[in-house]
Amino acid sequence: MRAKRAKSYRKAMQFYQQAFGFREPYQILVSPDFILAGVSKQLPVKARLEEAVQGQAKFLVTHCGISELLKTSSDFRAQAITASKEFEKRRCPHQEPIAGLDCIREIMGDENKNNYCIAVQDDELRAKLRTVPGVPILHVKQSVVVLERKSQVAMDASKKMEQDKLGLTELERSMLRAVKKQANEGKNEKRKKKKKTAGPKGPNPLSIKKAAKKPQPAKTTKSQASKSGQQEKSVGSAPATTPAMATSGTKRPRSEGDSSAPAKKAATASGDPTASGDGVKHKRKRNRSAKNRGTVSDSTAASQAAPSS
């Protein structure tokens, strides 16, 4: 078997495993016409079927199918009977044997409860089995056993099963409906309260002229603030000038405290030390030195007189 075909068959069987619970060994129910077709093509039926399902398999044939092979008039009748003896016998509910295809149709019904794979050649039965979800169908085509593609019914059934697993239970759905109903009632009450009375609408905000912005004062940095503070200090320490003085260019008159300055200059020029403040300081120093000398002379005289006595 080609690798591409084997890969597609493997994927198909994985789908049946995940969606419908198929497990190895797969149960393959073989019809009598399939056995005759395989023998006529000289195919090893069991080996080809296992290749098609990509796994181990268990082969079943009904009593009605065996009886049909015994009654057939085909040239490959003997070979078909020997091949059917290798398969397991599947019990069917028919006391008197019927046609093998009808027996398989009744066993399958509308659901594939036993997870059977059906190997059959009849076109009508294959069309009927495609309407049953989860039935892998095999048939012989040009000396090759072929596994049919997944039917649309099987794909729809798998999607529905997934939705049921992920969906809500009936109790959860009823609770969800009640919560939604309460939420809708609250919304309706809010809408009733928020109803606006009819009236003139306001102007379009895009058509209104914007108000002019007020000029903001310039921000001063730390260096500028320090410079301005220094300037204010210098201005405060400088003498105030009258407007008349500023215009005439004359100097401001001296105060009473400043009248002693010319007298001091005249005393220093004449050489009188007492007239100035410096002369008074020198006079005080001289008096102090004279007192110190007098005390020293008295102490020396007392010391000399003491030993003579």
Steps between C-alpha positions, in 0.01 A plus 500: 500500500620846418610726784255776407203261500612339824523842664146593392365166630677553831345845539154362418528231766626756753186702427281198574696431818463853636142564388332159542726300732648243261781287648739235381448225407238644262192281438453458124171347394558335158221442249493191273532705180821660636649154568418393143653820356822455699535134404437578132781761509722250685544738794601405854181644646605519864838662431350759262229591745751558781705723267188702420409565866866551597482272800406162637154373417253227589303360202135402538248331271134425573328163473280644227812595304648149528174342386495735200853391403393135523212566262693708247585365155819703449819348367679615814247341734741248656773759556248743654372233741855412614577872550180554703597217735793715620260769622313507829127424490277787598161404636202653332133503619375301199391143563466439126785643290433801279715686249838599638458871407157520665643338812775764523246779438286381793799458730621855435165679525513881542795501744830319502484400865766228478749713299511267201702560184305365201672333205240481221482527122131582449444864400151526651612373837800733497271796425278396790798469737621850411188640668595327827750710698834341586521205258833437320421338163747283305472349153721346230592723208732366226668244724548759780306523826383859538380683812239758410524861613312630801139573419342838565259336744791370707668843506178675605443244775852549637455879510170462684660267754780751563251782550302288746817427699606864510148643530271556797262261670126560503512633857778743413309619194186569705705696756664698221161587351377628839811717546465645149134578564583691818776692323264600218237620748759719675609649167140582405446681832817707451389594148165619631668716764745654253234626257570866412237766462469665161667840480738717301838354439820683592732659244755302313822512705708514182325820387563692827796741504760409755585751778835679479763367732627732778873584490685313769783671701849403397668252726817624678793268555704478821792702354266778387334509844838529678610784271178692559538457879854637488385799297221571752753490789738743327213735425383489862849582638564795264398853625176632375524791256237759446383587150646851535844361583485261214422782256741767638794267564573653846615284792270428789562719819690344788318407814594613853703186558720577201601856626792363704684376193652844401606569861687169512679583176606847637633352827713246319637775274598728797666211691278517806458143614224577746274650242458169321395166637851355444659754740262405779593133457876578524446707819320212672784263418758740651305529828482123531875457447581769765283323757673170430843662552395649836384164632823332392721762676299466825542124501880520448540753783307274739711202408829695565380633838405164640850350552642822650245488782 
